Amino acid sequence: MNMMNNETLDGLRARYEAFKARGLKLDMSRGKPDAAQLELSRPMLDLRDGFLSEDGTDTRNYGDPLGIPEARRLFGALLGVDPAQVIVGGSASLNLIFDALTRAVLHGPLPGDTPWGKLPGAKILCPVPGYDWHFGMCDTLGLEVVPVPTYDDGPDMDMIESLVRDPAVKGMICVPMYGNPSGVTYSDETVDRLARMDTAAPDFRIIWDNAYCAHHLYPEAERRDHLKNMYAACAAAGHEDRVLMFTSTSKMTFAGGGVSSMAASPRNIARQAALMTYQLVCYDKVNQLRHARFLPDLAAVEAHMMKHAAIIRPKFELVLEVLERELSGLARWSKPRGGYFICFYAPKGCAKRIVQLCAEAGVTLTPAGSPYPHGYDPDDSVIRIAPTYPPLEELRQVMELFPLAVKIAAMEMRN
Ligand SMILES: Cc1ncc(COP(=O)(O)O)c(C=O)c1O
């Protein structure tokens, strides 16, 4: 344990006040790409060789409501399914997820299923720490969120297998790879247990938000996580309809200006397509075409994502190095091999105070508690660190402040 050996609270506070006097204003609250990452995709905007997709559709006109063929092929490859089982959407996978859940609430997942909204207290399992947008959308749709702890290999499967014996438990929403913010990737065994488990609700659905499916930090296969194909696992277990998988290019090209997708069984896709009919004529296919030409296959995605990795890897390494040097023994944190976040576990009862100290010194972090439903972290411990957005020099300054804030909060707790 190397923390606070010779450090007094007064000494830490003096350093903290000196930092505060610099008058910085830095926002680390969201996991956003930095400007250099966005520049990587600028060539995509030069769509020069016509607007026809490979099936001859003029992408500037209505048509192809489920997406142009080349975009369906790209996302089929990313998510590991046949392109016919893919719907390519607009610029937000969250929108596709929200729509799929809304359809389950209003109509039921498949024809003949009771709409979840007609049942008293439909529940959705949410592994924690998790993504605040997932909790918020369940709340918005009147679905009760049930938190489940996450371990190194995924959510607590014993707990999940027991909870799904309740027919009111209708589904689960999760980030299975490089989790936001846990950094955890589900093990093969976790994937298989989720695929195989008996659920009391026959229309149980897993919302598999694979937002970080291609977001590795390192080129070497042995320094990456590998996620088993959930659709294949469900199909092999005889539960082909169980999973709805999602991803987008938000963290590949433009955040909020990318292309999203959903993949699922033929029955699920037919259901979603039918219920989409009067929602829109088609999504933005010019954007789909730009993307499919820029990232025509997995090799192109890989090459492009390694350019992103080269920009953000030093930021992750910097944060991890400072945490190791300053805080080992006092706290723990994830050491993710991809994704957008480092998950910091402060001493119990300190997270809110740390975030407050950082804010008062000019650094906005994600609010403590936000990786938990209703913003309630029972241990007041988890802080989501999002290192990607600030330039390296600014991040260096943040990492001068953060350990000070942690040590001050921990000492105040003890006193
Ligand atoms: C797990 C997860 N899902 C979805 C999103 C947002 O994706 P999109 O821009 O495709 O809606 C994010 C963004 O941070 C995320 O972390």
The ligand as an ORCA input file, in Angstrom:
! r2SCAN-3c Opt
* xyz 0 1
  C     -23.531      0.789    -24.076
  C     -23.911      1.902    -24.977
  N     -24.954      1.754    -25.797
  C     -25.331      2.735    -26.635
  C     -24.662      3.933    -26.664
  C     -25.115      4.989    -27.600
  O     -25.107      4.457    -28.888
  P     -25.852      5.183    -30.087
  O     -25.150      6.451    -30.352
  O     -25.745      4.197    -31.202
  O     -27.273      5.382    -29.652
  C     -23.570      4.136    -25.823
  C     -22.872      5.432    -25.822
  O     -22.135      5.764    -24.949
  C     -23.194      3.098    -24.958
  O     -22.153      3.239    -24.128
*
